[in-house]
Amino acid sequence: MGFLDNSSVTVDAILTKRGREILAAGGDLNITKFALSDEEIDYTLWDVTHPNGTDSYGAVIENMSLLEATPNRKDFRSFLIDASQAGQTLSIDNTHYSAVDTGTVISITPTNSAITEQFIFRIDNLNIISHTSSTSDVYTGGTAQIKAGSIIDAATATVTIKGVTSGLVQVVTINVKADAGSTVDPLGPKLPDGAPANLFTGGAGAGTTYP
């Protein structure tokens, strides 16, 4: 990894490890989406006291050296967003649940401080928790109902919530207690779509959609 030459405008784009695997196998790369991140920018360097006035407030930021792209990134910690979304925040009543009993249903209702939007709820481990009416790990809607599964050992899973319009992200962690009658290993292979039916009960709410 190195630094880019920022003496001119540069776009440094490389294939991820997965992209190289597809290309090596003779597959076609049909790139339909991309994301821009600002996580390398230190906004505390914005200097409103600069003696040269407003045009120079961001002089230090504009001259920062940026890192080269890397192929093994899995996610960005922050993203560039439309200026109209500046100042928006994503709020959730509780971001951590501990010692949750098997079968407990947790309702997660995010709110955006500025707009009304839908949210994408993604579960990282269906062995531990699930959406109440879907065998998919992804659900899109205004509220998600998350059910604690039956597992042989206590374990923790996460629900990543992302605003469909804003792109804002929050993460909820849910720790589920062990169930003496369970046969599901929370650390075993993650259950795919079509996981055991005992993990999913209840009815879909009005207006819900399942990808």
FENRAHU-V33969 format. One record per backbone hydrogen bond with DSSP energy under -0.5 kcal/mol. CO is the residue of the C=O (numbers start at 0). NH is the residue of the N-H. Records with the same first field share a line. If there is no record, write none. Layout:
CO=NH ; NH
This chain:
1=67
3=5
4=7
9=11
10=12
15=19
16=20
17=21
18=22
19=23
20=24
21=26
22=25
27=29
28=30
35=79
37=40
40=42
41=44
42=45
44=46
45=47
46=49
49=52
52=55
53=56
55=58
56=46
57=61
58=62
59=62
60=63
65=3
69=72
70=16
81=84
82=85
84=87
88=90 ; 112
90=110
94=172
96=174
99=176
100=103
103=105 ; 147
105=107 ; 145
106=108
107=143
110=90
114=111 ; 116
117=163
118=120 ; 140
119=121 ; 161
120=138
121=159
124=127 ; 128
127=148
129=146
130=133
136=122
138=120
139=208
140=118
143=107 ; 145
144=131
145=105
146=129
147=102
148=150
150=178
154=175
156=173
157=123
158=160 ; 171
159=121
160=169
161=119
162=166
167=162
169=160
171=158
172=96
173=156 ; 175
174=99
175=154
177=179
178=181
182=184
183=151 ; 185
184=187
191=194
195=198
196=199
198=200
204=207
208=139
